[in-house]
Amino acid sequence: MKINLNKHIYEGWTVGDFIENLAWQVELIMSGGAIQKPFANKQELTDWCKDNQPYYKKKILDVNNYFAQKYNLT
């Protein structure tokens, strides 16, 4: 699935901006280096992203799909 990193989401923030902002945290969680247990499925990831992305607290499908693909979550 092709993800449009330049797609505008909220007040100048793009899909790529949200991914860049969350990537280090998701990496830390998925590598076992955080207090948070690694995500077991895509729904856990989606809920976490929604709560932790800056400014915009709604599900962003492209952001969730990017991380789900990267970490093989279904």
Secondary structure, DSSP 8 states (H G I E B T S, - for coil): ----TT-EEETTEEHHHHHHHHHHHHHHHHTT-SSS---SSHHHHHHHHHHHSSS--S--HHHHHHHHHHTT--
